[in-house]
Amino acid sequence: MTDLVQYYADRVNDIVALTTTLANFETPTSSKIHVDELANYIEGYLTNTLKAQVQRFAREQVGDILLAKWNADRPGTPILFMMHMDTVWPVGTLAQRPVHVEGDRLIGPGTWDMKGSIACVLSALKGLQDRGEFPDRPIWALFTSDEETGSNNSWTLIEETAKQVGLCLVMEFAATNNGLKTWRKGIATYNVSVKGKSSHAGNAPEKGINAVVELAHQTLRITEVNALDKGTSVSVTVVHGGTAFNVIPAEATAQVDVRFKTKAEADRVNSAMQALTPVLAGAQISVSQSNARPPMERDATMDRSYNQAKQLAAKLGFDLPEEGSGGGSDGNITAAIGVPTLDGLGPMGEGAHAAHEQVVISTIPFRTALLDRIAAEWVF
């Protein structure tokens, strides 16, 4: 164990305590008042303990967003830490499952996704300050409030902020192999609506246009768009149709979940979805897209960033493997606009969005030390 990792190992109880404090703020995305309570606490910590300059961006429907800056007047390209304060857990969950330690595990809702990551960032910045080693470069930290529901209220601000920096550090939890996530699939949801013509199923079925049958044809066509060998999945997941057992259905709808590793595949799928045409005479089809998130591709930019992080990890005495994810993060947003992005920098654990959510305490010192070194030694 290197001296720096030992430094954070000696302070791991403090990091666990800070994580516990953060997790004891219940912050479901849908409750602005609760997310704002955590934002108030973090803003106070940033201002009073870490001496940051903090901007607060008010939001009407979700919690406010915080942007902290250090060395704002210094030359150089900023490094941006990216975190979200919201969780998936409703208010009242802590009463049923309080945050607690069991051996090497800190267990409780929000600990891994992502209060533990926030605590690691704050602790790394404090460690740099306490040792008198805070880098003479601009360091920024963004705390958003709606990542769990798609970042719709923070997306534009994320892009505007990321365009000003040279590296985005997305503090989602570590990959299952204790590494970084060097690719994430993009996500798109399609809604397919079919209109037919109703008639009596017993007396005049031939006068109807069965929307459910038409949708069945389209479901098979949509399924053929899959390209699993390229990392593209196209899945019809929710279907509705019909009003009564004796009525030929006039309407039917389907929702389609699409995941893709490259923009080229996203474009191919979109073209195929928009080109759907009816099979039954007289049927009508409309297709709309929603909930789109671009892929975080493992391209040359990602390769350069990952290899530099891997070298910094090696200096700390650790390997830093890589992995991908079928789910998205705010790293999809920043990578898609060409900003170098590293994702999965949080601690190890398990149970994101699950009742057994937990952080592996023994992984905190290395992950915090890595953040420390990235902030201090990164070369653009």
N, C-alpha and C positions, 0 to 999 in steps of 0.2 A: 504494500500500500504506500503510495507516494505521500509526501508531506502534505500536499494540498488536499488529497482525499482524506487523510487523517484529520486535517483541520475541520472538515465538515463532519467526519465521523464523531469527533469530540463534541459537536454541536447538534447532533442528529435529534436529540431529545427536544431541543428548542424548535427545530423544524417540524417535528411531529406535533408539538404543542401549538405552533402557528397553524398547521394544517387543521388541527382539531378546532381551533378558534374560527377559522374560515368556514369549515364544514358545518359548524353549529349555527351559521346563518342559512336558513332555508331559502333557496333562491330559484323556485320554478320560473321558467321563462315567462309564463302567463301572469305572474304577480309582480308588477312594476314596483310596488311599495316594498316588497321583500328584497328584490334585487338591489334597489336603491339603498337599502340599509347596509348591505355588504359594500356597495360602492362608497358609501360614507366612511366606513371603517378603513377600506383600502386607501381612499384618498387621504385620510388622516395619517395612515402609516407612511404613505409615500411622501407627504409633506413634512411631517414632524420627525420621523425616524430616518428617512432616506434623503431628505432635503431636495426633493424633486420639484420641478415646475410642473403643475398639473392643469390640464385643460379638461373641462367637463362638458360633454356634448349631450344636451337634453334630448330625451326621446319621449313621445307622448304615450305610445302603446306598450313599450318595453322599458327596461331599466336604462338609466343614463350610461353613457360610455366615457371612460377615462383614458386620457393620453398623457403619460408622464414622460418628462424629458430631463436628461442630465447633460451638462456641457453643451447646451444648445448654442452657445456663442463660439464654440470651438470649431476649427476647420475639420473637414473630413466627412465621409459618408456615414450616416447613422446606421446602427444595428437596431432592429426592432424585435422585441419580444412580443408575442401575440398570445393572449389568453382570453377565455370567456368565463364570466362569473355565474352564468345561469346553469341550472341542472334540470334533469327530467323529473325530479322528485317533488310531489305535491307537499304543501305545508301540512305538517302533522306526522310526516314519516319519521322524523327524529324521535318522537315520543315512542314509536314502536321499535325503532332500531337505532339507539343512541350510538354515537361515535365512541369507540373504545379500542384498546390495544389487547391483542392476544398474541403473545410471543413476538414473532417478527412481522406481525401484520397490524396495520391500522385499519380498522373495519368501520364502515358506515357510509351512508348515502352522500355522494359528492366527493368523497375522499380522493378517488382516483380520477374522476372526470368532473372538474379538474382542479379541485382545491389544493391537492398535493403539489401539482405543477406550479400553481401560483406561489405557494410557500417556498418552493425551490428557487424560483426567480427572485423573490424578495430577499431570500437568504443569501443567494449568490451576490447580489448587489450590495447587501449589507456587509458580507465578508470582504469584498473588494474595498469598501470604504473603511472598515475597521482595521484592515491591514495597511491602509495607505497606498493601495495598488489600483485604485479606480482608474481606468484608462482615460487618457487625455483625448477622448473622441466622443462624439455624440452617441448617447445610448437612449433609446426610446422604449416605452412599454405601453401596449394597448390592451385595455380590458373591455371586452364587448359584453353584450347582455342577451343575445338571442341566437347564439350558434346552434343550440339544440333544436331550433325550429327553422333553420335554413339561413340565418344571418340576413334576412330581408331588410331589417332596419339598420344594419351596420355595413352592408355590402359596399355601398358607395364610399363610405368613410374609410373602410379597409383599403379599397383600391387607391383612394387619394393619398392615404398615409404611406402605403407600400411603394408608390411611385417615387417617393422622396428618399427611400433608403436603399442600402446595398445588399441587405440580407434580412430575411424574415425568419424568425425562430418560432415555429408553431408548437406550442407547449401541450399538444395532445400527448396522451400516455405512450410509453415505449411500446415497440413491437413485441410480439410474443417471444422473440429470440434475444430480447434485451438490446435491440438495435433501433435504427431509425427507419421511418417509412419513406422510401424514396419514390414511391408512386402511389397514387390513389385513383380509383376509378371515378370518372365523372358520372353524374346522375341526371336522368331526365324522366319525367312522368308524362305520359300521353293519355288523353281522354278520347275515346272513340265512341261516337254517338251514331246510332243507326235509326233511321225512320222508315217504317213500312206502312201498312194499312191494316186496320183492325176489321174483323168480321166474325160472324158466329162460327165457332169451331165445328159445330155439328151440322148446321143447315147450309152454310156457304163458305167452307174453308177455301175454296178456289178463288173467291173474291178478295181474299186478304193477301197481304204481303208480309210474311212472317219475319219480323225484325230479329227475333232470336236465332232463326235459321241463318239469316244473313250474317249476324254477328259470329255464329259458329264458323262460317266460311272465312271470315276475316281473322278469327282467332288462329286458324291454321296457317293463314298467310303470314300473319305477324310472327308466329313461332318460327317460320322458315327464315326470318331475318337474323336469327341467332348466328353468332360466329364465336363459339366458345373457345376455339383454338386461337383466336385473336384477343381473348379476354372480354368479349362482348356478349352480354346476356340480355335477351328481350323477353320479358315474362308478362303474360296476361295474368293479373293477380286478383282483380275484383270484377265481377260481372253482375249486371242487373237486367231483368227483362220480364215482361208479362204482368198482367193485372188480375187475371182470373183463369181458372182451369179450362173454361169453355170459350175463351176469347183468343183469336189469333192476335199475337202481340204486335202493337204498332210501333213500339219503341224498345230499344235495348242499348245498354252502355257497357263499356269496359274500361278499366284502368290498366295501363301498361307500365311496368317498371323497367327502365333501361339503364344498364351500367356499361361503361366503356373506358378503355385505357388510353385512347388517343382521340384527338379532335377529328381526325379523318374518319374514324369509325362512327363518331357522333353524327357527322354529316351524312354518312352513308345510311345510317338508320333513319335519320330525319327525312331523307329523300324517299326512302321506302315507305315510311308511315304516311307522308303527305301524298303519296301516289296510290294509295288504296282506292279501289273502285268497286262498285257493287257487283255482286254475282247475280242476284235476283232482279228481274225486270221491275222497274219502278221503285226500288229501294234507294235510299239516299244515305250517304256517309259523310260525317264531318269529323275532323281530327284536330285537336288542339294540344299544345305542349305547355307544361307548367313545371315548376320546381326544378329548373335546369341548373346544373352546377358543372363547370368544365372539369376535365381531368387534370390531375397533377402528374405530368408525364415524366418518366425517367429519361430525360434528354441530356445533351452535353452540359448544360448549365447545372442540372442536378448532379451529374457525375462529378463535376469539379467541386461543387459544394460538399458533397458527401465525402469525397476523398480527403479534403482538408479537415473535416470534422473527425474522420477516422484517424488521421495522423495526430490530432490533438488528443484523442482518446488513448492512443498508443503511448503517448508521453505520460499519461496518467496511469498506465499499466493495465489498460483494458482494451479488449477487442470491441469493435462497434460494427456488428453485422447490419445487414439491411433486409427490408421486407416490404411488402405492399399491403394495400387494404382495399376491399371492395366498397368501403364507406368513405364519405367525403369529410372534409374539414375546411377551415378557412384557408388552409394551405392551397387548396384547389383554386381559390380566388387569386391569391398572390402569384402563384406559379403560372397561371394562365395569362397574366399580363407581362410575363417575362422577368419577374423579380426573383433572384436566387432565393430559394426557400428550403429550409430543413424542417422536417415534421417528425413528431414522435419523440420529443426531447424530455418528456416527463418521466417519472419513475416507473418501475415495473409494478405490476399488480394484476388484478383480474376482477371481473364482474361489473364492467361498465353497463349501466342501465339495468343491473340485476340486483337482487336482494342481498347478495354476498359481496358487494363492491368493497374493494380493499386495496391498500398500498403495501408493497413489500418494503419494510423500513430499511433493510440492509442495502437496498439499491439507491437510497436517497443520497448518501455522500458522494458516490461517483457521478450521478446525474447532476448534482449541484456543482461539483467541481468542473464538470465539462462545460456547463453554462458560464462559469467563472472564466475559464480559459478562452472560450469563444469570444466573450465580451472583451477580454484583454489582448488576445493575440491574433484575432482574425485578420487575414490579409486579403484585401480586395484586388 
